[in-house]
Amino acid sequence: MVVEHFLHREYLVFDPTLSLHYEVFMIPEIRRPNVRYNMLNSNDKLDPAIEELEWPPSPCILHVFSSRTKVWEERSFVQEGEAAGNVADMRLDHPYVPDTSVYWRGVLYVYCQNKFVMRISLSNGKYQVIKPPLDCEGMAYTNLYLGKSVKGVFCAVHHLASRFSIYILDESSGKMEWVFKDSCSIQPCQIIDGPGPWTLQDINNQEQGFEYEDGNNEAVVEDRFEWDLDNDNVIETNSRGKYNSGGYINFLVDTKRRGRYNSGGYIDFLGFHPYKEVIFLSDTLRRGLAYHLNSSKIQDLGNLRPTNYGTEVGIQPFIQESFPYTPWMGWFPEDN
């Protein structure tokens, strides 16, 4: 296949508890056919024999950057188990594939086309295909998000109507299986006042000579950021109905009458807590929510558009995803 038929996504492999060095993996995916482009250029079409090839290939040659050597190299990984499908299957997938991955205990887990997860073992040069949970297969507009905690690798399946199913990966028997953990369907309820814990703290304002419109460039007092993830801003919920999977429909109830139910809103997935069994959600890109898997407790994380946030980031001040922050604990290279 020619280069034009591929896309590559970069994924970071970095665990500062094990080493200060990191690697970047480029994972290939098959470009979806462009119907309008096909009418003008036949190069976007593949030979039928190529479309029948298994994907991912074996061996799978990946481009890897190492901070130790500061160079890119090709690294070969051999398939263990079944393939995810063929090239034609990948080209029929939904065009939006979330950039979601997890590095845990020397293994890189990457969410790929057709909703399979590629498990890449850095120690033995092998990879495995992990099929999606059953309620995710065949659903074109259902996405899967990866995360981890002290117990292992998790995934959240985002269905329509703001319904989420949470699974944990069972690797004990050598056969990778997603085990159901929890399910919830949270209806949006706009809380329209109160900024919550979020405040934009820009330490570079003075260096850039930037002035906020309100003239407020004062440093923010640090103790304002203290917040209890377990107990603060708990939202009362009513559980009505029950899914076959065991999850309840949670209706947010604004006990302080600060807002009203917004039928035009939606709940979206932001990410996993790095070491607690908590998922972060957004209510119509305006309010952050924390959902506790073990207790079904929901907390309001505040306004996702802090004061002056739109001024700083431009015309689309939307927080649509999160990532675990890994602090750099070494020295910066002299040439940088």
C-alpha positions as CSV (number, residue, x, y, z in Angstrom):
1,M,0.0,0.0,0.0
2,V,1.1,3.5,-0.7
3,V,1.8,6.1,2.0
4,E,-1.4,8.0,1.1
5,H,-3.5,5.2,2.5
6,F,-2.1,5.5,6.0
7,L,-2.4,7.8,8.9
8,H,-0.1,7.8,11.9
9,R,-0.9,8.8,15.5
10,E,1.7,9.4,18.1
11,Y,1.5,7.9,21.6
12,L,3.7,8.6,24.6
13,V,5.2,5.8,26.7
14,F,6.4,7.4,29.9
15,D,6.3,6.3,33.6
16,P,8.5,8.5,35.8
17,T,8.2,6.0,38.7
18,L,10.3,3.5,36.6
19,S,12.5,5.8,34.4
20,L,13.0,9.4,33.4
21,H,13.3,8.3,29.8
22,Y,10.4,8.1,27.4
23,E,9.4,6.7,24.0
24,V,7.0,7.8,21.4
25,F,5.2,5.2,19.3
26,M,3.7,5.9,15.9
27,I,0.7,3.6,15.4
28,P,-0.6,3.3,11.8
29,E,-4.3,3.3,10.8
30,I,-6.0,2.9,7.4
31,R,-7.3,6.1,5.9
32,R,-11.1,5.9,5.1
33,P,-12.0,6.3,1.5
34,N,-13.0,9.8,0.4
35,V,-16.0,9.4,-1.8
36,R,-15.7,12.8,-3.4
37,Y,-12.0,12.3,-3.9
38,N,-12.6,8.9,-5.6
39,M,-14.6,10.5,-8.3
40,L,-11.5,12.6,-9.3
41,N,-8.6,10.4,-8.4
42,S,-8.5,6.6,-8.5
43,N,-5.4,6.4,-6.3
44,D,-7.6,6.4,-3.2
45,K,-9.0,3.0,-4.3
46,L,-7.2,-0.2,-3.1
47,D,-6.6,-3.4,-4.9
48,P,-9.2,-6.0,-3.8
49,A,-6.3,-8.3,-2.8
50,I,-4.9,-5.6,-0.5
51,E,-8.3,-5.0,1.1
52,E,-8.4,-8.7,2.1
53,L,-5.1,-8.5,4.0
54,E,-5.3,-8.9,7.8
55,W,-5.0,-5.8,10.0
56,P,-2.9,-5.1,11.9
57,P,-0.2,-6.9,9.9
58,S,2.2,-9.4,11.4
59,P,5.0,-8.5,11.9
60,C,3.8,-4.9,12.5
61,I,6.7,-2.4,12.0
62,L,6.3,0.6,14.2
63,H,8.4,3.8,14.2
64,V,9.6,4.5,17.8
65,F,11.4,7.5,19.1
66,S,13.6,7.0,22.2
67,S,14.7,9.8,24.5
68,R,17.8,7.7,25.3
69,T,19.1,7.7,21.7
70,K,17.3,10.8,20.5
71,V,16.6,9.0,17.2
72,W,13.7,7.3,15.5
73,E,14.0,3.6,14.8
74,E,11.9,0.8,13.4
75,R,10.7,-1.8,15.8
76,S,9.0,-5.1,14.9
77,F,6.1,-6.6,16.8
78,V,4.6,-10.1,16.1
79,Q,0.9,-10.8,16.4
80,E,-0.2,-13.1,19.2
81,G,-3.8,-14.4,18.7
82,E,-6.3,-13.3,16.2
83,A,-6.3,-10.2,13.9
84,A,-8.9,-7.4,14.3
85,G,-10.1,-7.9,10.8
86,N,-8.9,-7.0,7.3
87,V,-8.0,-3.7,5.6
88,A,-11.5,-3.3,4.1
89,D,-13.1,-3.5,7.6
90,M,-10.9,-0.6,8.8
91,R,-11.8,1.6,5.9
92,L,-15.5,1.3,6.7
93,D,-15.1,2.4,10.3
94,H,-16.5,5.7,11.6
95,P,-14.1,8.6,10.7
96,Y,-13.8,9.8,14.3
97,V,-11.4,7.6,16.4
98,P,-10.6,9.1,19.8
99,D,-6.9,9.4,20.6
100,T,-6.9,7.4,23.8
101,S,-4.2,5.1,25.1
102,V,-2.8,3.7,28.4
103,Y,0.7,2.7,29.4
104,W,0.6,0.3,32.3
105,R,3.2,-2.1,33.6
106,G,5.4,-2.1,30.5
107,V,2.5,-2.5,28.1
108,L,1.0,0.1,25.7
109,Y,-2.8,-0.1,25.1
110,V,-4.0,1.9,22.1
111,Y,-7.6,2.3,20.9
112,C,-7.7,1.7,17.2
113,Q,-10.2,1.5,14.3
114,N,-13.2,-0.7,14.5
115,K,-13.1,-0.3,18.3
116,F,-10.4,-2.8,19.0
117,V,-7.5,-2.2,21.4
118,M,-4.0,-3.0,20.4
119,R,-2.0,-4.4,23.4
120,I,1.7,-3.8,22.7
121,S,4.2,-5.6,25.0
122,L,7.5,-3.7,25.0
123,S,9.4,-6.5,26.7
124,N,8.7,-9.4,24.3
125,G,8.0,-7.7,21.0
126,K,4.5,-9.1,20.7
127,Y,1.1,-7.5,20.3
128,Q,-2.5,-8.7,20.9
129,V,-5.8,-7.5,19.6
130,I,-8.4,-7.0,22.3
131,K,-12.0,-7.0,21.0
132,P,-14.4,-4.4,22.3
133,P,-17.1,-5.1,24.9
134,L,-20.2,-6.8,23.5
135,D,-22.4,-3.6,23.8
136,C,-19.9,-1.7,21.7
137,E,-19.6,-4.0,18.7
138,G,-21.5,-2.9,15.6
139,M,-22.4,0.5,17.0
140,A,-21.2,3.1,14.6
141,Y,-21.6,6.1,16.9
142,T,-20.3,4.4,20.0
143,N,-16.9,5.3,21.2
144,L,-14.5,3.7,23.7
145,Y,-12.1,5.6,26.0
146,L,-9.2,4.0,27.9
147,G,-7.9,4.8,31.4
148,K,-6.1,3.1,34.3
149,S,-6.1,3.0,38.1
150,V,-4.2,1.0,40.6
151,K,-6.4,-2.0,39.8
152,G,-5.6,-2.1,36.1
153,V,-6.8,-0.9,32.7
154,F,-10.4,0.5,32.3
155,C,-12.5,1.5,29.4
156,A,-15.6,3.6,29.2
157,V,-18.1,3.0,26.4
158,H,-20.0,6.1,25.4
159,H,-23.4,5.3,24.0
160,L,-26.1,7.6,22.6
161,A,-28.4,9.4,25.1
162,S,-25.5,10.1,27.5
163,R,-25.2,6.5,28.6
164,F,-21.9,5.1,29.8
165,S,-20.7,1.5,30.5
166,I,-17.5,1.0,32.4
167,Y,-15.3,-2.1,32.1
168,I,-12.0,-3.4,33.6
169,L,-9.6,-5.5,31.6
170,D,-9.1,-9.1,32.9
171,E,-5.7,-10.4,31.9
172,S,-5.5,-13.1,34.6
173,S,-6.1,-16.1,32.3
174,G,-4.0,-14.8,29.3
175,K,-7.3,-14.3,27.4
176,M,-8.0,-10.5,27.4
177,E,-11.6,-9.9,28.3
178,W,-13.5,-6.8,29.4
179,V,-15.4,-7.3,32.6
180,F,-18.4,-5.2,33.3
181,K,-17.9,-2.7,36.2
182,D,-20.7,-0.1,36.2
183,S,-23.3,1.6,34.0
184,C,-25.0,5.0,34.2
185,S,-27.1,7.4,32.2
186,I,-26.8,11.0,33.3
187,Q,-29.2,13.6,32.0
188,P,-27.9,17.2,31.7
189,C,-29.0,19.8,34.2
190,Q,-27.4,23.2,33.7
191,I,-26.3,24.9,36.9
192,I,-25.9,28.4,35.7
193,D,-24.2,30.3,38.4
194,G,-21.2,29.8,40.7
195,P,-17.7,29.3,39.1
196,G,-16.9,26.3,41.2
197,P,-13.3,25.2,41.9
198,W,-11.9,26.2,38.4
199,T,-9.9,29.4,38.1
200,L,-7.5,30.3,35.3
201,Q,-4.1,31.0,36.8
202,D,-1.8,32.3,34.1
203,I,1.8,32.8,35.3
204,N,3.0,34.2,32.0
205,N,0.8,37.3,31.9
206,Q,3.5,39.8,33.1
207,E,6.2,38.4,30.8
208,Q,4.0,38.8,27.7
209,G,2.7,42.2,28.7
210,F,-0.8,40.9,28.6
211,E,-3.6,42.7,30.5
212,Y,-7.0,41.2,31.2
213,E,-9.9,43.4,30.2
214,D,-10.9,43.8,33.9
215,G,-7.3,44.7,34.8
216,N,-7.1,41.8,37.3
217,N,-3.5,40.4,37.0
218,E,-3.1,39.6,40.7
219,A,-1.7,36.3,41.7
220,V,-4.3,33.8,42.9
221,V,-4.1,32.7,46.6
222,E,-3.0,29.1,46.7
223,D,-5.4,28.0,49.4
224,R,-8.3,28.7,47.1
225,F,-7.5,25.6,45.2
226,E,-7.9,23.1,48.1
227,W,-10.8,20.8,47.2
228,D,-12.0,17.4,48.5
229,L,-12.8,15.1,45.6
230,D,-14.6,12.7,47.9
231,N,-17.0,15.1,49.7
232,D,-17.2,18.6,48.1
233,N,-20.0,19.7,45.8
234,V,-22.0,16.4,45.9
235,I,-25.1,16.6,43.7
236,E,-28.3,15.0,44.7
237,T,-29.6,12.5,42.2
238,N,-32.7,10.5,41.6
239,S,-32.3,7.0,40.2
240,R,-35.2,5.9,37.9
241,G,-35.4,2.8,35.8
242,K,-32.8,0.1,35.4
243,Y,-30.9,-1.2,32.5
244,N,-30.4,-4.9,31.9
245,S,-26.7,-4.3,32.5
246,G,-27.4,-3.2,36.0
247,G,-26.9,0.6,35.7
248,Y,-29.3,3.2,36.8
249,I,-30.5,6.3,35.1
250,N,-29.3,9.2,37.2
251,F,-31.2,12.5,36.9
252,L,-29.3,15.4,38.3
253,V,-31.4,17.4,40.8
254,D,-30.5,21.0,41.4
255,T,-31.4,21.3,45.1
256,K,-30.3,24.9,45.3
257,R,-32.6,25.9,42.4
258,R,-29.6,27.5,40.6
259,G,-30.5,26.1,37.2
260,R,-33.1,24.3,35.2
261,Y,-33.1,21.1,33.2
262,N,-31.9,21.8,29.7
263,S,-33.4,19.3,27.2
264,G,-31.0,20.4,24.5
265,G,-27.9,19.6,26.5
266,Y,-25.7,16.5,26.6
267,I,-23.2,14.7,28.7
268,D,-19.7,13.9,27.3
269,F,-16.8,11.9,28.5
270,L,-13.6,13.7,29.7
271,G,-11.4,11.1,31.2
272,F,-10.5,8.8,34.1
273,H,-9.1,9.7,37.5
274,P,-5.5,8.3,37.5
275,Y,-5.7,6.3,40.7
276,K,-9.3,6.4,41.9
277,E,-12.4,4.7,40.4
278,V,-13.8,7.9,39.2
279,I,-14.7,9.2,35.7
280,F,-14.9,12.8,34.7
281,L,-17.7,14.1,32.5
282,S,-18.9,17.4,31.1
283,D,-22.4,18.8,31.0
284,T,-22.8,20.4,27.6
285,L,-19.2,21.6,27.7
286,R,-20.0,24.0,30.5
287,R,-19.9,22.1,33.8
288,G,-17.5,19.4,34.9
289,L,-18.8,16.3,36.7
290,A,-17.1,13.5,38.7
291,Y,-18.9,10.2,38.8
292,H,-17.8,7.6,41.4
293,L,-18.1,4.1,40.2
294,N,-18.4,2.4,43.6
295,S,-21.1,4.7,45.1
296,S,-22.7,6.3,42.0
297,K,-22.1,9.6,43.7
298,I,-21.9,12.6,41.3
299,Q,-20.0,15.8,42.1
300,D,-20.1,19.2,40.4
301,L,-16.5,20.2,39.4
302,G,-17.5,23.7,38.5
303,N,-17.5,25.9,35.4
304,L,-15.4,24.6,32.5
305,R,-15.0,28.1,31.2
306,P,-13.2,30.0,34.0
307,T,-12.9,33.8,34.0
308,N,-10.7,35.1,31.1
309,Y,-10.4,31.5,29.6
310,G,-12.0,32.6,26.3
311,T,-9.5,35.5,26.1
312,E,-6.6,33.2,26.5
313,V,-7.4,30.3,24.2
314,G,-9.3,32.0,21.4
315,I,-12.7,31.7,19.9
316,Q,-13.4,28.1,21.0
317,P,-12.8,27.9,24.7
318,F,-14.1,24.3,25.1
319,I,-12.6,21.6,27.4
320,Q,-13.4,18.4,25.6
321,E,-11.0,15.9,27.1
322,S,-8.4,15.4,29.9
323,F,-5.1,13.6,30.4
324,P,-3.2,12.5,33.4
325,Y,-0.4,15.1,34.1
326,T,3.0,13.5,34.5
327,P,5.5,15.9,35.9
328,W,9.0,16.1,34.5
329,M,11.5,15.2,37.2
330,G,14.8,15.4,35.3
331,W,17.0,18.1,33.9
332,F,16.1,19.7,30.6
333,P,18.6,19.1,27.8
334,E,21.1,21.9,27.3
335,D,20.3,22.2,23.6
336,N,16.7,23.0,24.5
